[in-house]
Amino acid sequence: MNLNYQYWYFDGALPNRWCDFVLKAGLGVERHQAYIGEMGDRKEELTNKDIEALHKKRHSDISWLNEQWIYRMIHPFVDIANRNAGWNYDWDWTESAQFTEYKPGQFYGWHQDCLPIKYDDKKGPNQSGKMRKLSCSILLNHPEEYEGGNLEFSLFNNNLDNKTIICKEARKKGSIIVFPSFCWHQVTEVTRGVRYSLVTWHLGQPWK
């Protein structure tokens, strides 16, 4: 799908105080290893081999937040980005917000946020039958507090590094990046300090 905009950004739009509240909330909840695909749904513990394979693709720590004050702040920006970028995707639900901590050596390789199939009934009535349409990433700490950890987009797929777009706007504390959930993107390895972010996914009925 050709896009006029791979992402839409709001430079430092959120107040420092709001970001600090989110940071405090995220750090106040027990964090755990972030998974990929269906790993998080497995009932048995991951083996060392599983973890080794996981860490080649994704290595970060996360917790989950679903406070309404978070959504009330984010939703207007998602709507504006969706309209101004010309995507105009229908969406009507937001999943729990993912608070993510990237320490030195941690990263998230090339991936898409959406699956090619819709959510099943196990996700509950508000998500069943829907798909991720828009993703939103918010930077929660100042860029001088860490090195690396760049948000990058690929114009085509997960291998064409020569077509990579470095999202330089995703550095300032309080900046918001909204993008279609099918876009390939990654967070490069953090080499110093800690990078904190909040990610939300906005769902709608399957593409027509």
N, C-alpha and C positions, 0 to 999 in steps of 0.2 A: 504494500500500500504506500503510495507516494504521499508525503506530507510536506506542507509548506514550512512547518515548524516541528522539529523533533521534540522540543520542549518549550515551555513558557516559564519565565522566571519573574520573581518579585524580589528585588535586591534589598536585603535587610529589612523586610517589611514588618516583621514581628518584633515587638518590644523585647529588650533584654530581660526584663522582669518576667515576662510570659515564658520565655525560653528557660529561664532559671527554675520556674515552677515545674515545667515539664521535666527538666533534668533531675530535679529533686524527686519527683514522682517516679521516674524511671529507675533511679538509683535506689529508691526505697522498696522496690519489688525485687525478689530474688531473680537473678539473671541466669540463663542457661545457654548451652551451645545452640547456635542457630542451625537448623536442618535445611535440607533441600528436598523437593519432591514429596514423596510419601514417607520419608524416614521418620517424620514426627508423628505419624499415625501408627507406627509399629509398636506392638505391645511388649515385645522382647527388647532387651537392652542391645545397643549397638556393639558389635565386636570391635576389637582394635583395628581389624582390617577395614571395617565400615568407616570408622573414624578417620583412618588414614586417607581413605578415598574421598571422604567428605572434605577434609582439610586441603585437598588439592583444588577444590572448587569454591569452598566457602569456609571462612574461619572468622567468626565474630560471636559476640554474646548479646542476647536479647532478653527483653521482658515485654509484657503486654499491658497496655493501658486502654481504658474505654470510658474515661470521664467525659461527660457531656460538654464541659467547658472547652475541652480540646477540639471537639467537632465544631462547636459554634464558631470558634476562631478560624478554623481551616476551611470550612465549606464555602464561604463567599469567595475565597481566592481560587478554589477549584472551579467554581462556576465562571468566574471572570476569565481564567485561563482557557477553559473549554470553549468559551465564546470567542475570545479575542484571537485565539490560534486557528479558529475556523474548524475545529474538530466537531463540535456540537453533538457529542455523544450523549445518549440517554443513560442516566444513572440515577439510582434512588436509594442506595444503601452504602454504608461505609463499614468495613471490617474493623476489628480491634486494631488500635494503633501499635506499631512495633517500635519500641525504643531500642536502638542499637548502639553498642559500644564496640569500637574498633581500637584495640591496643596494638603496640608495635608488633609487626609480623602478621597482623590480621587483615583480611580483605574479603571481597566477594567478586568472583570471576564473572565472565560474560554470562548473562542470563536474561530471560524475559520474566515478567511478573505474572503473566496469565497463562493458563492452560488452554489447549485447543478444545476442551470439553467443558460443559457447564457443571456447576457444583451440584452434587446430589443431595438427597434429603437429609443426610447426616449433618449437613452444615446448618440445619435449622430453617424455619419458614422464611426468614428475611433474606437468606442467601441461596436457598434451594432454587435451582433452575437458572441461576444468574452467572455472569462472568465478570472478571475484572476488566474495567474499561479504562480507568485513569489511575495513575499512581502519583503520589505526592511525597516529596522528600524535603525535610526541613532541617537545616543546620542549627545545632543547639549551642555550640561553643565557638569561641573566637579562632580564626584561622592560624594565629601565631601560637596556639597551644598545641599544634601538631604539624607534622610534615607528611607528605604523601596523602593517601585517602581521597584522591580525586574522583569525582563522579564523571564518567565518560559514556558516550553513546556511540554506537556503530550505525552507519547509514544503512547497512544491508544485513549483516549477520554477525555471528560471534567469532569470526576468523579474520575478517578484513580489517586488520589493524591500520592499514594505510587510509582507511575511511573513518577513522576515529575522530570524534568531536570531544574535546575536553571542555566540560561545562565549567568554565572559569567563574561563572556567576554563583556556583554552589560552594562558596567559601565563607562569605560573610555570615556572622551569627545572625539568625533570624531570617535568612534568605529562604525562599520557597521555590521549589522546582516542581512543576506539574508536567506530566508526559503520558502519552498513550501506553498502557500496560504491556502492549505487544512489542514495544521498542527494545532492542538489545542494549544493555547497559552494564556497567560494572563499577565497583569501587576499588581503586588500586590499593596496594599494600600501604599501610601506615608505617612509617619508619621512625617516627619520634612522637611522643606524647600520646594523647587519646582523642579520637574523633567521636562525637556524640551526634546522633541524628534521630529523627522521628519519621517513620514512613507510614502512609495510609494508602489503602486501596479502595476504589470507589466502583461499586458493582451496578450492573444493569442487565437487562434481558439480552440473550444471545444476539450476535450480529445478524442482520437480515440481508 
